[in-house]
Amino acid sequence: MVGWFSNVYKKLYLASHELFHIMYQELVWNKENKPRIVWFDEGMAQYFSGEYNYDLSNENFENWFKTVIKNTKMFPNLNELNHGNEFETENYSGYRLSLLAVKYLYDKLSIEEFKKLMHNTDDILRYGSTVLNDAISYYNDKYKKLIKF
């Protein structure tokens, strides 16, 4: 996509990304008095907004995954990420790692399990400390490539 057409799509994806945050905030955090867990919220907003549909498609995901791993110098505990200087650094992209984590959870859990997870902060936090290792191992095995970190 080129020119104005590409800009329209970027704006639509941005709007749907931000709308996801608003909906999740209203339907879960506020209504159920739950705290925001940044990595999970950002990963879901990217995943469900469609902004990365091309990269996450069956044809393109392996290349996207390898690029994310190659560009990541350190793998943080996702639960320790907050917006600001520590979310995007020269060592990692909190956005890309959050998206990878949510994609993995969506791939591995049933729809019902994922919906329950959206309301369970204890389980989200439990996943946050290990999900990157689990995701990388899973996708390495799936693509039969050894990517070390």
N, C-alpha and C positions, 0 to 999 in steps of 0.2 A: 504494500500500500504506500502510496506516495501523497505528498502534499496535504491539502485540506482534508481529504478522506481519512488519512492516517490520524490527523489531529482530532477528528470527530470521534474515531474509535478510542483514542487515548482518553478523551474527556468522558466518554460513556463508561469506560472501564473504571476510571477514577471515581465517577459518581456511584457506580454500583459497589465499588470497594468501600467507599465512605458510608453508603446506605447500609451495607452489611454491618458495619460497626454500630450504627445507630439502632438497627433492629436487634442486634445481639445485646446491646446495652439495655434497651427497653424491655426485651422479653426475658432476659436471664439476669443480668447483674442487678438491675434496679428492682425488678419484680420479685426476685428470689433472694435479694440482699447478698449477692455474690461479688467477690472482688474481680477486677479485671486481671487476667493473666496475659501479659502482652504478647508473648510468642504464640500462644494459641489463638488469640483474637486476630493478630496480624496474619498468621498462616491461613486461618479460615477465610478472612476477608480476601486475601489473594486467590485462594483456591476457588471459592464460590462466586467471586465476581467475574470470573472468566478471563481475567487479564493475562493469565498464563496458560490458557487452553492450548495454544500452539506448542509451547515448550513442554507441556505435560502430556501431550498426545503420545500414543504408542509409538509413532514414527520418530518423535523427537526427544522423548524423555531421556533416553540413554545419553545423548550428547549433552543435554542440559545438566543432568546429574554429574557427569564427568567434569564439566566446566565448573560447577559449583564446588566440587571436591578439590579440583586443581587450584582454584582461587581462594580456598580457605586455608589459612596458615595455622589457625587454632580453632578448636571446637569448644565453644563455651557451654556451660550449663544453661540451658534455655531459661530456666526459672530465674536466673540472675540478670536477665536482660530487661532493661527499661528503655523507653524512648530517650533519645538524646545521643550524646557522644558514644555511649557503649553499645548502641543498637547496630550501628554501621561503623566499622573500623577498618583499618588497613589489614587486619587479620581475618576478618569474617564479615559477612553480610547477614545481619539478624533477620532481614526480610527473607532472603533465599533459604536460610537454614530453617526458619519457621515454616515456610512453605513446604520444604522437603519433609519436615516432621509431620505436618498435617496430612500431606499426601500419603505418607507411609501409614499413618493411623487410619485414614479413609480406605486405603487398599487392604489393610489387614483386619479391620473390625467390620462386623456386619453393620448395616444401616441403623438398626435398632441400638446396637452397642455404641455407635458413634453419637447418636442422638442423646443417649443417656450420658455419655462422656461430656457433652456440651454443658451439662448441668452439675457436674461433679468436680468441684475444684480440687478435692483431695487426689482423685485419680489423675487429673490434668497435671498437677504438680508432681505426682509420682512419675508420670511419663516424661515430664520435662527434664529430669535428671539423667535419663537413659535413652530417650527416643532417638537421638542422633546416632548413637552407636548402633542401635537396633536397625535403624533405617539404612545406614551405610552397609552394614553386614547383609541385610536382606537384598538390597539392590546390587551389591557386589556379587552375591550368589546368583541372583536372577540373571545378571548379564555376564556371569562367569569371567569377570575381570577383577584383578586384584588392584584395589586402590587403597593405599595405606595412608593412615593419618596418625 
